[in-house]
């Protein structure tokens, strides 16, 4: 006999960034490493949901796995700014009452997603930035780390290549991936939660902030429609309020999750020359993994228990 947990629909989807991710540019060993990580992370999150864990906890837990891995442009594997620093952003949103929290431009916080949750739960604000966010983290008892914690040779080389191309008058192609990470879930209580964390774009300047901490652009969740986490060229996702647009098309226009996500990512963004993708889940536990780039690190398990893991376009393995 199935338990109550077995009868309760839950679903989860995650992404580890989108962009120019091509099979011929990745070693078999590295591809296997990514696939193993994505598979493990999605199973862990799904099992926590099946155990009855709150969706908010699951989103944070899974994103922290990705923040702790140098494979992704979030937390430990964050890209470098033009000046050789790290400036990290994150946001989280709960679909039941539209509570949200975000941080931008932090450089000493080990887990930006955990701090975004603290902003949502322990402050009267939605977004805190830079030194103010770090002061709040210290007040809330967060362990701060040296900026060197985020340093990796791979990202340092990407910055050097980026600078060399730009200084040569060429279009910078170094590390042309939008390595944001994100998780969306439907939990047993029927709540939709979305979270996103990123190191931003290689070579960014002047305190640039992308879509990841912007509620409605890179992250949105509403129990009446869907939960969305985005990855891509943030300026376009901000201008087109991508995450909220997908939810609004469902809530007010009656579109299905697939219809809404495909219209925004594959039509609206492409028309605007915006690159990237999204993962999303709706109240029935249906998931969408939509991107207009050559690849997107992604995984999901929907309400039927169907698991998908993929990296390249048209590449999804159960």
N, C-alpha and C positions, 0 to 999 in steps of 0.2 A: 504494500500500500504506500502511496506517495505521502510524504509529509506536507504540512502547510507550506513549508519553504519550497518544496518541489512544485507545488501548484501555483506559486506566485511568480508572475513574469518579471524577469530582470533582464537587463541588456547593458552592454558596454561597448564602446568603440574608442580607439586611441589613434593618434598620429605622432610621428616623430620627425615631421618636416616634409616639405615638398620641394620640387625643383628639378634641376638637370641631374637626375639620378638614372644612370644607364648601365645596362648589364655589362657592356664591353669596357666600362671604366672602373669596374669593381672586381676585386679578386674573389675567387670562389670561397676562400677562407673568410674574408670580411663579410660577404653576403650571408654565409652560414651563421656568422656571429650575430648579424642583425636579425635574421629570421628567428634564431633561437631566443634572443632577447624579447622580440615582439610576442612570440608564442608564450613565453613564460609570463610576461607582464599581463597579457590579456587573460590568461587562465587564472592567475592570482587574483586579479580584480573581479573576475566573474565568480570565483569561489567565495570571495568575501561578500559579494552581493547575495549569493545563495544562502550564506550563513546568516543573513539578516543584518549585515552591517549597514549603517547609514550611508547613503550615496556620497555625502560630503566627505566622510572618512575615506571612502574608496577612491574618490577622485584625487585627493591629496596623497594617499599612499602610493598609488600607481605613478602619479607624476613625480613623486620623490624618487622612485626607482630610476626614472629617466633623468632627473636632475643629477643623480649620483653617478651616472654613467658618462664617460667621455665620448660615447658614440653620438651623443645628441647635443645640439646647440641650446643647452639650458643647464643651469647650474654648473657642474664641474667642467663640462665641455663647451662652455660659452665662447663665442667668437670674440675677437679683439676689436676695439674701437680704433680709429685712425691713430690715436695717441698711444695705443698699446695697453689700454685699460680694459676693464670689463664693466658693463652696465646692463643689469638684468631687470627684466619686467615679468610680471605675472598677474593673473586675475582669476577670480572664481565667482560663480553665481549660482544661487539656489532658486529653482523654479517655482517653489511653493508660494513664496511671498516676495519674490524678486529682490531679495537681499543680495548684495554684491560687495566685493572688496578687491582692491588692486594696488600694486606697487610698481613704481617705475624708476629706472636709473639707480638701482642699488648695487653696491659693489663689495659688501662685506657680509651679506646674508646668505648662509649656506643653502637655505630652501626658500626661495621667493614665493612659492605657492603656499607654504605654511604661513608666511607673513601676510600674504593677501587674505587668507582666511581669518587671521587675527584682526586685520583691518575691518573685515566684514562683521566679525562677532564682538570685538572689544573696543571699537571706536565709533564715533558718530559719523564718520566719513566713509566715502567709497574709495578714493584714491589718495595715496601718499607717495611722495617722490623723494628720491635722492637722500640727502642727509637727514631730512625730516623723517622719512620712512625708517632709516637706520636708528635714529634716536627713539622712535616708537618701538622698534624691535628690541632695543636694549631695555627699555622700560618694561616690556612684556616678558623679559627673561630669556630672550633668544640668545643662543651662542653665536657670536659673530666670528668670522674667519678672516684670515689675511687674504687680500686680493689674489695672492699667488696660489691660493687653493684652486682657483678656476683655470690656471695656466696649463695648456697642453701644447706640445710641439706641433701637432697637426694644425691647430688653429693659428699658431704663430707663423707657420709657413704660409698659410692661406692669406694672412694679412700682408706678408712680404710680397707675395705674388700679386695681390690686389694693388698695392702701392706701385709696384713695378709697371703694371699694365697702365694704370692711370697716368703715371708720370711719363710714360712713353706715348701718351695720347691715344691709347687703345681703350676699347670698352672693357672695363674690368670683368673678367670671367672667373676669377679665383673663387673657389668654394661657392659656386652659384647654386646654393640651396638655401631654402628658407627653413632653417632647422628648428623652428618652434616645436614644442611638444604639447600635446593636449589630450584630455580625456573627457568623455561624456558618458553619463550613466542614467539608467532607469532603475531605481531601487525598489525594494519590496513594499515600501510605503506609497509607491506611485509617484515619487518625486523625481524630477529631472534636474541634474546638476551638471555644470560644465566648468572646466578649468583649463588654463593655458599658461605656459611658462616658456621664456625665451631669453637668449643672449642677444637678440637683435640681429643686425646685419653686419657682416665683416666690413671694417673700414668706416663705420658710421661716425659722424662728427656732430659737434655742437649740442650734445645732449639729446640727440635724435631719439624719439620714442615712436614705436610702431603701433600696430593694431592690437597686439597681445594683451596689454593692460586696459584697453579701451572697451568698456562694456558696450555691446551693440555692434562692435566692429570685429574684434577677434574672439569674443566670448559672449554668449547669451544663453539664458535658460528660462523657460516659462512653461509651467505644467500644462498650460492650455494649448501648447503648440509643439515645442521641441527644445532640445539642448544642442548647442553648436560650439565647436572649437575650430578655429581657423589657423591656417599656416600659409604664408605667401608674402608678396610684396605689400607690406603693411600700409603704405600710403594709399593704395587702391582700395584696400579693405576698409580703411577709415572713411574714405570719400563715399564709398557705396554702402556703408553700414551693413556689411555682408551678413554677419551672424543674425542681427535683428531682422534684416530683410527676409531671410529664409523663414524665420519664425512668423513674421507678419503675413507672409504669403499664405501660410497654413491657417493662421488664426482668422484673418479677415477675408482671404480670397478662396479658402476652401481647397487649396492645393494639397496634394500628398507630400510627404517628406521628400521622396525622390523627385517629384515635379519641381518643388520649390528649390531644392539644392541644385538641381541640374540647370534650371533657368538662371539662377544667380551666378553660378560658377562657370557654366559652359556657354552662356550667352552674354549676360551683363558684363562680367569681368573680361571675357575675351574681346568683346567690342571695345572695352576701355583699355586693352592691352595689359590687363592685370593678371599676373601669374600666381597660382597657388591652388589650395584645396581646402576641404573641410571634412570633419567627421561630425555626425549628428545622430540623435536618437529621438524617437517620438514616444507618446504615452502608451502606445501599444507594443513598444519594444522593437519596432522596426529600426534599422540603422541605414545610414547613407555614408558612403566613402567616395567623395567626388573630387576630382582634381583635373586641372587643365595643363599640367606640366608632364614631362616624360615619366616622372615617378613620384610616389609619396610613400614613405614608411607608414604602414597602417596595419591595424588588426581589429577584429570585432567578434563578438558573440551576441547574436540577437536573441529575442524571446523564445525562439524555437530551439535554441541551443546550437545553431549553425555557426561554426567558427570560420573566420577568414583571416589569412595573413598574406600580406603582399608588399612588394617594393616597387616594381615597375608597372607601367600601364598594362592593363589586361592580364595582370599577374596576381592571381588570388588562389591560394592553396589552402584547402581545409585541413 
